[in-house]
Amino acid sequence: PASVAEILIGKLLPYFVLGMLSTLGAAALAVFVFGVPMRGSLPALLLLSAVFMVPALGQGLLISTLARNQFLAAQIALFTGFLPAFMLSGFLYEIDAMPAPIRAITLLVPARYFVDSLKTVFLVGDIWAVFLPNLAAMAAIGALFFMIAKRATRKNLE
């Protein structure tokens, strides 16, 4: 029988590959169609994207493990993933202009760190003093999601 870790890897690997291919496609569109400068390196972009996939996939796995059906999972993902990522990442609104309690909440949103890193890699270059804290935050949030999801998966398998 497969271990919990093997089951989780088997479930997530296709989504990881799709996410990375989507990143490459979006970066190509940004550079070649919209003329956004890419001052950083492709390896840095790929590393940032791969680490961002950790909390994104971990959150998705946790939601799918806990939700009773697909409709509920989609609703939870919308309200806990997409909307916070869109509204609280610094993509639409500058984080520094948000009220202090909302700024505190943004610290829990992995997209905040990814958007900051994307702005840097595209517009400034490979600034590891920006990337490293963002990578650490995304990895920590991802580890938390995976730890909770692994426990929930183990309970569902029993």
DSSP file (Angstrom, degrees, kcal/mol; ACC not computed):
  #  RESIDUE AA STRUCTURE BP1 BP2  ACC     N-H-->O    O-->H-N    N-H-->O    O-->H-N    TCO  KAPPA ALPHA  PHI   PSI    X-CA   Y-CA   Z-CA
    1    1 A P              0   0    0      0, 0.0     2,-0.2     0, 0.0     0, 0.0   0.000 360.0 360.0 360.0 149.4    0.0    0.0    0.0
    2    2 A A        -     0   0    0      1,-0.1     2,-0.1     2,-0.1     0, 0.0  -0.471 360.0-121.1 -77.3 146.5    1.0    3.6   -0.7
    3    3 A S     >  -     0   0    0     -2,-0.2     4,-2.2     1,-0.1     5,-0.2  -0.344  27.6-106.0 -78.8 167.5    2.1    5.8    2.2
    4    4 A V  H  > S+     0   0    0      1,-0.2     4,-2.5     2,-0.2     5,-0.2   0.910 122.3  52.7 -60.2 -42.4    0.3    9.1    2.9
    5    5 A A  H  > S+     0   0    0      1,-0.2     4,-2.5     2,-0.2    -1,-0.2   0.906 109.0  49.2 -61.7 -41.8    3.2   11.0    1.4
    6    6 A E  H  > S+     0   0    0      2,-0.2     4,-2.4     1,-0.2    -1,-0.2   0.889 110.9  50.2 -65.4 -38.9    3.1    9.0   -1.8
    7    7 A I  H  X S+     0   0    0     -4,-2.2     4,-2.0     2,-0.2    -2,-0.2   0.924 111.7  48.1 -63.5 -44.1   -0.6    9.6   -2.1
    8    8 A L  H  X S+     0   0    0     -4,-2.5     4,-2.0     2,-0.2    -2,-0.2   0.918 112.3  48.1 -64.4 -43.5   -0.1   13.3   -1.6
    9    9 A I  H  X S+     0   0    0     -4,-2.5     4,-2.5     1,-0.2    -1,-0.2   0.922 111.1  51.6 -63.0 -43.3    2.7   13.5   -4.2
   10   10 A G  H  < S+     0   0    0     -4,-2.4    -1,-0.2     1,-0.2    -2,-0.2   0.855 112.3  46.1 -61.8 -35.6    0.7   11.5   -6.7
   11   11 A K  H  < S+     0   0    0     -4,-2.0     4,-0.4    -5,-0.2    -1,-0.2   0.852 120.5  37.5 -73.0 -34.6   -2.3   13.9   -6.3
   12   12 A L  H  X S+     0   0    0     -4,-2.0     4,-2.3    -5,-0.2     3,-0.3   0.740  93.1  79.9 -96.3 -24.9   -0.3   17.1   -6.5
   13   13 A L  H  X S+     0   0    0     -4,-2.5     4,-2.4     1,-0.2     5,-0.2   0.891  93.8  50.1 -56.1 -45.5    2.5   16.4   -9.1
   14   14 A P  H  > S+     0   0    0      0, 0.0     4,-2.4     0, 0.0    -1,-0.2   0.900 112.2  48.3 -61.1 -37.5    0.2   17.0  -12.2
   15   15 A Y  H  > S+     0   0    0     -4,-0.4     4,-2.4    -3,-0.3    -2,-0.2   0.860 109.5  52.9 -70.1 -34.3   -1.0   20.3  -10.7
   16   16 A F  H  X S+     0   0    0     -4,-2.3     4,-2.4     2,-0.2     5,-0.2   0.945 110.5  47.0 -63.2 -47.6    2.5   21.4  -10.0
   17   17 A V  H  X S+     0   0    0     -4,-2.4     4,-2.5     1,-0.2     5,-0.2   0.927 113.0  48.9 -61.2 -45.5    3.6   20.7  -13.6
   18   18 A L  H  X S+     0   0    0     -4,-2.4     4,-2.4     1,-0.2    -1,-0.2   0.902 110.8  51.3 -60.9 -41.0    0.5   22.6  -14.9
   19   19 A G  H  X S+     0   0    0     -4,-2.4     4,-2.0     2,-0.2    -1,-0.2   0.900 110.9  47.2 -63.0 -41.4    1.2   25.5  -12.6
   20   20 A M  H  X S+     0   0    0     -4,-2.4     4,-2.2     2,-0.2    -2,-0.2   0.902 112.2  49.5 -68.9 -40.1    4.8   25.8  -13.7
   21   21 A L  H  X S+     0   0    0     -4,-2.5     4,-2.4     1,-0.2    -2,-0.2   0.894 110.4  51.6 -64.4 -38.7    3.8   25.6  -17.4
   22   22 A S  H  X S+     0   0    0     -4,-2.4     4,-2.8     2,-0.2     5,-0.2   0.887 107.7  53.0 -63.3 -39.0    1.2   28.3  -16.8
   23   23 A T  H  X S+     0   0    0     -4,-2.0     4,-2.6     2,-0.2    -2,-0.2   0.931 109.5  47.8 -61.4 -45.9    3.9   30.4  -15.2
   24   24 A L  H  X S+     0   0    0     -4,-2.2     4,-2.4     1,-0.2    -2,-0.2   0.913 113.2  48.6 -62.0 -42.1    6.1   30.0  -18.3
   25   25 A G  H  X S+     0   0    0     -4,-2.4     4,-2.3     2,-0.2    -2,-0.2   0.918 112.6  47.1 -63.8 -43.8    3.2   30.9  -20.6
   26   26 A A  H  X S+     0   0    0     -4,-2.8     4,-2.6     2,-0.2    -2,-0.2   0.895 112.5  49.8 -65.7 -39.9    2.2   34.0  -18.5
   27   27 A A  H  X S+     0   0    0     -4,-2.6     4,-2.4    -5,-0.2     5,-0.2   0.910 110.3  50.5 -65.2 -41.3    5.9   35.1  -18.4
   28   28 A A  H  X>S+     0   0    0     -4,-2.4     4,-2.9    -5,-0.2     5,-0.6   0.918 111.9  47.8 -62.6 -43.2    6.2   34.7  -22.2
   29   29 A L  I  X>S+     0   0    0     -4,-2.3     5,-2.1     1,-0.2     4,-1.8   0.932 111.3  50.9 -61.3 -45.6    3.0   36.7  -22.8
   30   30 A A  I  <5S+     0   0    0     -4,-2.6     6,-3.0     3,-0.2    -2,-0.2   0.923 120.2  34.2 -58.4 -45.8    4.2   39.4  -20.4
   31   31 A V  I  <5S+     0   0    0     -4,-2.4     4,-0.4     4,-0.2    -2,-0.2   0.950 128.3  30.8 -77.7 -50.5    7.5   39.8  -22.1
   32   32 A F  I  <5S+     0   0    0     -4,-2.9    -3,-0.2    -5,-0.2    -2,-0.2   0.761 130.5  29.0 -88.8 -25.6    6.8   39.1  -25.8
   33   33 A V  I  <<S+     0   0    0     -4,-1.8    -3,-0.2    -5,-0.6    -4,-0.1   0.851 131.6  29.4 -99.3 -45.8    3.2   40.4  -26.2
   34   34 A F  S   <S-     0   0    0     -5,-2.1    -3,-0.2     2,-0.1    -4,-0.1   0.506  98.0-126.1 -97.8  -4.5    2.9   43.1  -23.6
   35   35 A G        +     0   0    0     -4,-0.4    -4,-0.2    -6,-0.3    -3,-0.1   0.743  45.9 164.2  70.8  24.0    6.5   44.2  -23.6
   36   36 A V        -     0   0    0     -6,-3.0    -1,-0.2    -7,-0.2    -2,-0.1  -0.612  40.8-118.1 -72.8 128.0    7.1   43.9  -19.8
   37   37 A P        -     0   0    0      0, 0.0     2,-0.7     0, 0.0     3,-0.1  -0.398  16.4-151.8 -68.6 144.3   10.8   43.9  -19.2
   38   38 A M        +     0   0    0      1,-0.1    84,-0.2    -2,-0.1    85,-0.2  -0.836  26.6 163.4-115.0  90.6   12.3   40.8  -17.6
   39   39 A R        +     0   0    0     83,-2.1    87,-0.4    -2,-0.7    83,-0.2   0.695  58.3  63.6 -84.6 -19.2   15.3   42.2  -15.8
   40   40 A G  S    S-     0   0    0     81,-2.3     2,-0.3    85,-0.3    81,-0.1  -0.197  93.6 -86.7 -91.3-170.8   15.8   39.1  -13.6
   41   41 A S     >  -     0   0    0      1,-0.1     4,-2.0    -2,-0.1     5,-0.1  -0.660  20.3-126.0-102.0 154.9   16.6   35.6  -14.6
   42   42 A L  H  > S+     0   0    0     -2,-0.3     4,-2.8     1,-0.2     5,-0.2   0.897 111.0  56.3 -63.5 -41.8   14.4   32.8  -15.7
   43   43 A P  H  > S+     0   0    0      0, 0.0     4,-2.4     0, 0.0    -1,-0.2   0.898 107.5  49.3 -58.7 -37.7   15.9   30.4  -13.0
   44   44 A A  H  > S+     0   0    0      2,-0.2     4,-2.7     1,-0.2     5,-0.2   0.927 111.4  49.0 -65.3 -43.5   14.9   32.9  -10.3
   45   45 A L  H  X S+     0   0    0     -4,-2.0     4,-2.4     1,-0.2    -1,-0.2   0.916 112.4  48.3 -60.8 -43.3   11.4   33.2  -11.7
   46   46 A L  H  X S+     0   0    0     -4,-2.8     4,-2.6     2,-0.2    -1,-0.2   0.893 111.7  49.2 -66.5 -39.4   11.1   29.4  -11.8
   47   47 A L  H  X S+     0   0    0     -4,-2.4     4,-2.5    -5,-0.2     5,-0.2   0.945 112.5  47.5 -63.9 -47.4   12.3   29.0   -8.3
   48   48 A L  H  X S+     0   0    0     -4,-2.7     4,-2.1     1,-0.2    -2,-0.2   0.911 114.5  47.3 -59.4 -42.8    9.9   31.7   -7.0
   49   49 A S  H  X S+     0   0    0     -4,-2.4     4,-1.8    -5,-0.2    -1,-0.2   0.904 110.6  51.1 -66.8 -41.8    7.1   30.1   -8.8
   50   50 A A  H  X S+     0   0    0     -4,-2.6     4,-0.7     1,-0.2    -2,-0.2   0.910 112.3  46.2 -63.3 -42.0    7.9   26.6   -7.6
   51   51 A V  H >< S+     0   0    0     -4,-2.5     3,-0.8     1,-0.2    -1,-0.2   0.875 109.8  54.3 -70.2 -35.4    8.0   27.7   -4.0
   52   52 A F  H 3X S+     0   0    0     -4,-2.1     4,-1.6     1,-0.2    -1,-0.2   0.843 100.1  62.1 -64.0 -31.9    4.8   29.7   -4.4
   53   53 A M  H 3X S+     0   0    0     -4,-1.8     4,-3.1     1,-0.2     5,-0.3   0.789  91.5  69.5 -63.7 -26.3    3.2   26.4   -5.7
   54   54 A V  H <X S+     0   0    0     -3,-0.8     4,-2.4    -4,-0.7    -1,-0.2   0.968 106.1  33.8 -61.4 -56.6    3.9   24.8   -2.3
   55   55 A P  H  > S+     0   0    0      0, 0.0     4,-2.6     0, 0.0     5,-0.2   0.880 118.8  54.4 -67.9 -32.9    1.3   26.9   -0.2
   56   56 A A  H  X S+     0   0    0     -4,-1.6     4,-2.0     2,-0.2    -2,-0.2   0.948 114.8  38.8 -63.7 -47.3   -1.1   27.0   -3.2
   57   57 A L  H  X S+     0   0    0     -4,-3.1     4,-2.8     2,-0.2     5,-0.2   0.874 114.9  54.5 -70.3 -36.8   -1.1   23.3   -3.6
   58   58 A G  H  X S+     0   0    0     -4,-2.4     4,-2.4    -5,-0.3    -2,-0.2   0.910 109.7  46.8 -62.5 -42.0   -1.1   22.7    0.2
   59   59 A Q  H  X S+     0   0    0     -4,-2.6     4,-2.6     2,-0.2    -2,-0.2   0.920 113.0  49.4 -65.8 -43.2   -4.1   24.9    0.6
   60   60 A G  H  X S+     0   0    0     -4,-2.0     4,-2.5    -5,-0.2    -2,-0.2   0.908 111.8  48.6 -61.7 -41.9   -5.9   23.2   -2.3
   61   61 A L  H  X S+     0   0    0     -4,-2.8     4,-1.9     2,-0.2    -1,-0.2   0.920 111.3  49.8 -64.4 -43.6   -5.1   19.8   -0.8
   62   62 A L  H  X S+     0   0    0     -4,-2.4     4,-2.0     1,-0.2     5,-0.2   0.924 112.1  48.0 -61.1 -44.7   -6.3   20.8    2.6
   63   63 A I  H  X S+     0   0    0     -4,-2.6     4,-2.7     1,-0.2    -2,-0.2   0.932 112.1  48.6 -62.2 -45.6   -9.6   22.1    1.2
   64   64 A S  H  < S+     0   0    0     -4,-2.5    -1,-0.2     1,-0.2    -2,-0.2   0.810 111.8  50.7 -67.4 -27.7  -10.2   19.0   -0.8
   65   65 A T  H  < S+     0   0    0     -4,-1.9    -1,-0.2    -5,-0.2    -2,-0.2   0.871 118.8  35.6 -74.3 -37.2   -9.5   16.8    2.2
   66   66 A L  H  < S+     0   0    0     -4,-2.0    -2,-0.2    -5,-0.2    -3,-0.2   0.776  96.2  91.8 -90.6 -28.1  -11.9   18.7    4.5
   67   67 A A     <  -     0   0    0     -4,-2.7     3,-0.1    -5,-0.2     6,-0.0  -0.421  66.2-143.9 -74.4 143.8  -14.7   19.6    2.1
   68   68 A R  S    S+     0   0    0     -2,-0.1     2,-0.3     1,-0.1    -1,-0.1   0.770  78.7   6.9 -77.1 -27.0  -17.6   17.2    1.8
   69   69 A N  S  > S-     0   0    0      1,-0.1     4,-2.2     0, 0.0     5,-0.1  -0.939  78.6-100.2-151.0 171.9  -18.2   17.8   -1.9
   70   70 A Q  H  > S+     0   0    0     -2,-0.3     4,-2.4     1,-0.2     5,-0.2   0.861 117.1  54.3 -66.8 -37.5  -16.7   19.5   -4.9
   71   71 A F  H  > S+     0   0    0      2,-0.2     4,-2.1     1,-0.2    -1,-0.2   0.935 110.6  46.0 -62.2 -46.3  -19.1   22.5   -4.8
   72   72 A L  H  > S+     0   0    0      1,-0.2     4,-2.7     2,-0.2     5,-0.2   0.901 111.1  53.1 -63.3 -40.9  -18.2   23.2   -1.2
   73   73 A A  H  X S+     0   0    0     -4,-2.2     4,-2.6     1,-0.2    -1,-0.2   0.910 108.9  49.6 -60.6 -42.1  -14.5   22.9   -2.0
   74   74 A A  H  X S+     0   0    0     -4,-2.4     4,-2.1     2,-0.2    -1,-0.2   0.897 111.6  48.7 -64.2 -40.3  -14.8   25.4   -4.8
   75   75 A Q  H  X S+     0   0    0     -4,-2.1     4,-2.2     2,-0.2    -2,-0.2   0.923 112.6  47.2 -65.2 -44.7  -16.6   27.9   -2.5
   76   76 A I  H  X S+     0   0    0     -4,-2.7     4,-2.5     1,-0.2     5,-0.4   0.920 111.9  50.9 -63.1 -43.2  -14.0   27.5    0.2
   77   77 A A  H  X>S+     0   0    0     -4,-2.6     4,-2.0    -5,-0.2     5,-1.8   0.892 109.5  51.4 -62.1 -39.6  -11.2   27.9   -2.3
   78   78 A L  I  <>S+     0   0    0     -4,-2.1     5,-2.5     3,-0.2    -1,-0.2   0.933 117.2  37.5 -62.0 -46.8  -12.8   31.1   -3.7
   79   79 A F  I  <5S+     0   0    0     -4,-2.2    -2,-0.2     1,-0.2    -1,-0.2   0.751 127.5  33.1 -82.6 -24.5  -13.1   32.7   -0.3
   80   80 A T  I  <5S+     0   0    0     -4,-2.5    -3,-0.2    -5,-0.2    -2,-0.2   0.610 133.1  19.9-105.5 -14.0   -9.9   31.5    1.3
   81   81 A G  I  X5S+     0   0    0     -4,-2.0     4,-2.1    -5,-0.4    -3,-0.2   0.749 122.8  36.0-116.9 -66.4   -7.6   31.4   -1.7
   82   82 A F  I  ><S+     0   0    0     -5,-1.8     4,-2.5     2,-0.2     5,-0.2   0.949 118.0  45.1 -64.4 -53.7   -8.6   33.5   -4.8
   83   83 A L  H  ><S+     0   0    0     -5,-2.5     4,-3.1     1,-0.2     5,-0.4   0.935 116.5  44.6 -62.0 -48.2  -10.2   36.5   -3.2
   84   84 A P  H  > S+     0   0    0      0, 0.0     4,-2.7     0, 0.0    -1,-0.2   0.913 114.3  51.1 -61.4 -38.5   -7.5   37.1   -0.5
   85   85 A A  H  < S+     0   0    0     -4,-2.1     4,-0.5     1,-0.2     6,-0.3   0.902 116.7  40.4 -63.4 -39.1   -4.8   36.5   -3.2
   86   86 A F  H  < S+     0   0    0     -4,-2.5     6,-0.7    -5,-0.2     5,-0.2   0.913 126.3  31.9 -74.9 -44.3   -6.4   39.0   -5.5
   87   87 A M  H  < S+     0   0    0     -4,-3.1     6,-0.3    -5,-0.2     3,-0.2   0.792 126.3  35.7 -87.8 -30.0   -7.3   41.6   -2.9
   88   88 A L  S  < S+     0   0    0     -4,-2.7    21,-0.2    -5,-0.4    -1,-0.2   0.224  94.2  81.7-114.2  14.1   -4.6   41.3   -0.3
   89   89 A S  S    S-     0   0    0     -4,-0.5    27,-0.2    -3,-0.2    -1,-0.1   0.581 102.7-107.0 -96.1  -9.8   -1.4   40.5   -2.3
   90   90 A G  S    S+     0   0    0     -3,-0.2    -3,-0.1    -4,-0.2    -4,-0.1   0.457  93.4 111.7  92.4   2.0   -0.5   44.0   -3.4
   91   91 A F  S    S+     0   0    0     -6,-0.3    -4,-0.1    -5,-0.2     3,-0.1   0.928  92.8  14.5 -73.0 -47.5   -1.7   43.2   -6.9
   92   92 A L  S    S+     0   0    0     -6,-0.7     2,-0.4     1,-0.3    -5,-0.1   0.863 134.7  30.5 -93.6 -44.7   -4.7   45.5   -6.9
   93   93 A Y  S    S-     0   0    0     -6,-0.3    -1,-0.3     3,-0.0     2,-0.2  -0.936  86.3-108.8-123.0 138.7   -4.0   47.7   -3.9
   94   94 A E    >   -     0   0    0     -2,-0.4     3,-1.1     1,-0.2     4,-0.3  -0.482  23.9-141.7 -65.4 128.2   -0.7   48.8   -2.4
   95   95 A I  G >  S+     0   0    0      1,-0.3     3,-1.7    -2,-0.2    -1,-0.2   0.875  99.2  59.7 -62.5 -38.3   -0.3   47.0    0.9
   96   96 A D  G 3  S+     0   0    0      1,-0.3    -1,-0.3    -6,-0.1     7,-0.1   0.740 101.9  55.1 -63.3 -21.5    1.3   50.1    2.6
   97   97 A A  G <  S+     0   0    0     -3,-1.1    -1,-0.3     2,-0.1    -2,-0.2   0.495  89.6  98.0 -88.8  -4.2   -1.9   52.0    1.9
   98   98 A M  S <  S-     0   0    0     -3,-1.7     5,-0.0    -4,-0.3    -3,-0.0  -0.490  88.0 -93.4 -81.7 153.2   -4.1   49.4    3.7
   99   99 A P    >>  -     0   0    0      0, 0.0     4,-2.5     0, 0.0     3,-0.6  -0.305  41.8-106.8 -61.1 151.7   -5.3   49.9    7.3
  100  100 A A  H 3> S+     0   0    0      1,-0.2     4,-2.1     2,-0.2     5,-0.2   0.853 117.6  52.4 -53.4 -43.8   -3.0   48.3    9.8
  101  101 A P  H 3> S+     0   0    0      0, 0.0     4,-1.5     0, 0.0    -1,-0.2   0.891 112.4  46.2 -62.8 -36.1   -5.3   45.3   10.7
  102  102 A I  H <> S+     0   0    0     -3,-0.6     4,-1.9     2,-0.2    -2,-0.2   0.897 109.1  54.9 -71.1 -40.1   -5.7   44.5    7.0
  103  103 A R  H  X S+     0   0    0     -4,-2.5     4,-0.7     1,-0.2    -1,-0.2   0.890 106.2  53.2 -58.2 -38.1   -1.9   44.7    6.5
  104  104 A A  H >< S+     0   0    0     -4,-2.1     3,-0.9    -5,-0.2     4,-0.2   0.896 106.9  51.3 -64.2 -39.6   -1.5   42.2    9.4
  105  105 A I  H >< S+     0   0    0     -4,-1.5     3,-2.1     1,-0.2    -1,-0.2   0.860  99.3  65.0 -65.2 -34.8   -3.8   39.8    7.6
  106  106 A T  H >< S+     0   0    0     -4,-1.9     3,-1.6     1,-0.3     6,-0.3   0.753  86.1  72.4 -61.8 -21.9   -1.8   40.1    4.4
  107  107 A L  T << S+     0   0    0     -3,-0.9    -1,-0.3    -4,-0.7    -2,-0.2   0.723  96.2  51.6 -64.4 -19.2    1.1   38.5    6.2
  108  108 A L  T <  S+     0   0    0     -3,-2.1    -1,-0.3    -4,-0.2    -2,-0.2   0.417  89.1  93.1 -95.5  -0.1   -0.8   35.2    6.0
  109  109 A V    X>  -     0   0    0     -3,-1.6     3,-1.5    -4,-0.2     4,-0.7  -0.845  61.4-158.1-100.0 111.3   -1.5   35.4    2.3
  110  110 A P  H >> S+     0   0    0      0, 0.0     4,-1.6     0, 0.0     3,-0.7   0.831  89.9  65.1 -57.7 -32.9    1.2   33.6    0.2
  111  111 A A  H 3> S+     0   0    0      1,-0.2     4,-3.0     2,-0.2     5,-0.3   0.780  89.9  67.3 -63.2 -25.2    0.4   35.6   -2.9
  112  112 A R  H <> S+     0   0    0     -3,-1.5     4,-1.8    -6,-0.3    -1,-0.2   0.934 105.3  41.4 -57.4 -45.9    1.6   38.7   -1.1
  113  113 A Y  H <X S+     0   0    0     -3,-0.7     4,-1.8    -4,-0.7    -1,-0.2   0.836 115.4  50.6 -73.0 -34.0    5.1   37.4   -1.1
  114  114 A F  H  X S+     0   0    0     -4,-1.6     4,-2.9     2,-0.2    -2,-0.2   0.923 109.9  48.8 -70.9 -44.6    4.9   36.1   -4.7
  115  115 A V  H  X S+     0   0    0     -4,-3.0     4,-2.6     2,-0.2     5,-0.2   0.916 111.3  50.7 -61.9 -43.1    3.6   39.3   -6.1
  116  116 A D  H  X S+     0   0    0     -4,-1.8     4,-1.7    -5,-0.3    -1,-0.2   0.917 113.3  45.6 -59.3 -43.8    6.4   41.3   -4.4
  117  117 A S  H  X S+     0   0    0     -4,-1.8     4,-3.0     2,-0.2     5,-0.2   0.883 111.0  52.5 -68.6 -39.0    8.9   38.8   -5.8
  118  118 A L  H  X S+     0   0    0     -4,-2.9     4,-2.4     2,-0.2     5,-0.3   0.921 107.9  51.0 -63.7 -43.5    7.4   39.0   -9.3
  119  119 A K  H  X S+     0   0    0     -4,-2.6     4,-2.4     1,-0.2     5,-0.4   0.917 114.3  45.7 -57.6 -42.1    7.5   42.8   -9.3
  120  120 A T  H  X>S+     0   0    0     -4,-1.7     5,-3.2    -5,-0.2     4,-2.3   0.947 112.7  47.2 -68.0 -49.1   11.2   42.5   -8.3
  121  121 A V  H  <5S+     0   0    0     -4,-3.0   -81,-2.3     3,-0.2    -1,-0.2   0.854 121.0  37.9 -66.0 -33.9   12.2   39.8  -10.8
  122  122 A F  H  <5S+     0   0    0     -4,-2.4   -83,-2.1    -5,-0.2    -2,-0.2   0.929 129.2  26.1 -80.9 -46.3   10.5   41.6  -13.7
  123  123 A L  H  <5S+     0   0    0     -4,-2.4    -3,-0.2    -5,-0.3    -2,-0.2   0.718 135.4  18.5 -97.0 -22.2   11.2   45.2  -13.1
  124  124 A V  T  <5S-     0   0    0     -4,-2.3     2,-0.3    -5,-0.4    -3,-0.2   0.771  98.1-118.5-116.4 -49.0   14.4   45.3  -11.0
  125  125 A G      < -     0   0    0     -5,-3.2     2,-1.4     2,-0.1   -85,-0.3  -0.903  57.6 -22.5 136.4-166.8   16.3   42.1  -11.3
  126  126 A D        +     0   0    0    -87,-0.4     2,-0.8    -2,-0.3     3,-0.1  -0.645  62.2 168.9 -82.8  90.5   17.5   39.2   -9.1
  127  127 A I    >>  -     0   0    0     -2,-1.4     4,-2.1     1,-0.2     3,-1.6  -0.848  12.7-174.2-106.0  95.3   17.5   40.9   -5.7
  128  128 A W  H 3> S+     0   0    0     -2,-0.8     4,-2.7     1,-0.3    -1,-0.2   0.727  79.5  68.1 -68.6 -21.4   18.0   38.0   -3.3
  129  129 A A  H 34 S+     0   0    0      1,-0.2    -1,-0.3     2,-0.2    -2,-0.0   0.789 110.3  37.2 -66.1 -25.4   17.6   40.3   -0.3
  130  130 A V  H <> S+     0   0    0     -3,-1.6     4,-1.2     2,-0.1    -2,-0.2   0.856 118.7  49.4 -85.8 -43.8   13.9   40.6   -1.4
  131  131 A F  H  X S+     0   0    0     -4,-2.1     4,-3.3     1,-0.2     5,-0.3   0.906 101.7  59.6 -66.0 -44.6   13.5   37.0   -2.6
  132  132 A L  H  X S+     0   0    0     -4,-2.7     4,-2.5     1,-0.2     5,-0.2   0.906 107.2  43.0 -60.8 -48.2   14.9   35.1    0.4
  133  133 A P  H  > S+     0   0    0      0, 0.0     4,-2.3     0, 0.0    -1,-0.2   0.898 117.1  49.4 -63.1 -35.9   12.4   36.4    3.1
  134  134 A N  H  X S+     0   0    0     -4,-1.2     4,-2.5     2,-0.2    -2,-0.2   0.916 111.1  48.6 -67.2 -42.4    9.6   36.0    0.6
  135  135 A L  H  X S+     0   0    0     -4,-3.3     4,-2.5     1,-0.2     5,-0.2   0.913 111.8  50.1 -61.6 -42.5   10.7   32.4   -0.2
  136  136 A A  H  X S+     0   0    0     -4,-2.5     4,-2.4    -5,-0.3    -2,-0.2   0.911 111.2  48.3 -63.7 -42.3   10.9   31.6    3.5
  137  137 A A  H  X S+     0   0    0     -4,-2.3     4,-2.4     2,-0.2     5,-0.2   0.927 113.2  46.9 -65.0 -44.7    7.4   33.0    4.2
  138  138 A M  H  X S+     0   0    0     -4,-2.5     4,-2.4     1,-0.2    -2,-0.2   0.911 113.7  48.6 -63.7 -41.4    5.9   31.0    1.3
  139  139 A A  H  X S+     0   0    0     -4,-2.5     4,-2.7    -5,-0.2    -2,-0.2   0.900 111.5  49.7 -65.5 -40.1    7.7   27.8    2.3
  140  140 A A  H  X S+     0   0    0     -4,-2.4     4,-2.0     2,-0.2    -2,-0.2   0.926 112.6  45.9 -65.8 -44.5    6.6   28.2    6.0
  141  141 A I  H  X S+     0   0    0     -4,-2.4     4,-2.3     1,-0.2    -1,-0.2   0.913 114.2  49.9 -63.8 -41.5    2.9   28.8    5.0
  142  142 A G  H  X S+     0   0    0     -4,-2.4     4,-2.7    -5,-0.2    -2,-0.2   0.906 108.1  52.1 -62.9 -42.4    3.1   25.9    2.6
  143  143 A A  H  X S+     0   0    0     -4,-2.7     4,-2.5     1,-0.2    -1,-0.2   0.895 109.1  51.1 -61.5 -39.7    4.6   23.6    5.3
  144  144 A L  H  X S+     0   0    0     -4,-2.0     4,-2.2     2,-0.2     5,-0.2   0.939 110.9  47.4 -62.7 -47.2    1.8   24.5    7.6
  145  145 A F  H  X S+     0   0    0     -4,-2.3     4,-2.8     1,-0.2    -2,-0.2   0.925 114.1  47.4 -59.6 -44.8   -0.8   23.7    5.0
  146  146 A F  H  X S+     0   0    0     -4,-2.7     4,-2.8     2,-0.2     5,-0.2   0.882 109.4  53.2 -67.3 -37.4    0.8   20.4    4.2
  147  147 A M  H  X S+     0   0    0     -4,-2.5     4,-1.8    -5,-0.2    -1,-0.2   0.936 114.0  42.1 -62.3 -45.5    1.2   19.4    7.8
  148  148 A I  H  X S+     0   0    0     -4,-2.2     4,-2.4     1,-0.2    -2,-0.2   0.914 115.6  49.9 -67.1 -42.3   -2.5   20.0    8.5
  149  149 A A  H  X S+     0   0    0     -4,-2.8     4,-2.8    -5,-0.2    -2,-0.2   0.880 108.1  53.3 -65.1 -38.0   -3.5   18.3    5.2
  150  150 A K  H  X S+     0   0    0     -4,-2.8     4,-2.4     2,-0.2    -1,-0.2   0.919 110.7  46.8 -64.1 -42.5   -1.3   15.2    5.9
  151  151 A R  H  X S+     0   0    0     -4,-1.8     4,-2.0    -5,-0.2    -2,-0.2   0.923 114.1  47.4 -63.8 -43.3   -3.0   14.8    9.3
  152  152 A A  H  X S+     0   0    0     -4,-2.4     4,-2.0     1,-0.2    -2,-0.2   0.886 112.2  50.1 -66.2 -38.0   -6.4   15.2    7.8
  153  153 A T  H  X S+     0   0    0     -4,-2.8     4,-2.1     2,-0.2    -2,-0.2   0.914 108.3  52.6 -65.8 -42.6   -5.6   12.8    4.9
  154  154 A R  H  X S+     0   0    0     -4,-2.4     4,-1.3     1,-0.2    -2,-0.2   0.912 109.8  48.8 -59.7 -42.7   -4.4   10.2    7.4
  155  155 A K  H  < S+     0   0    0     -4,-2.0    -1,-0.2     1,-0.2    -2,-0.2   0.884 110.5  51.1 -65.1 -38.0   -7.6   10.5    9.3
  156  156 A N  H  < S+     0   0    0     -4,-2.0    -1,-0.2     1,-0.2    -2,-0.2   0.834 109.0  51.4 -68.0 -31.5   -9.7   10.1    6.1
  157  157 A L  H  <        0   0    0     -4,-2.1    -1,-0.2     1,-0.2    -2,-0.2   0.761 360.0 360.0 -75.8 -24.6   -7.7    7.0    5.1
  158  158 A E     <        0   0    0     -4,-1.3    -1,-0.2    -5,-0.2    -2,-0.2   0.475 360.0 360.0 -77.8 360.0   -8.3    5.3    8.5
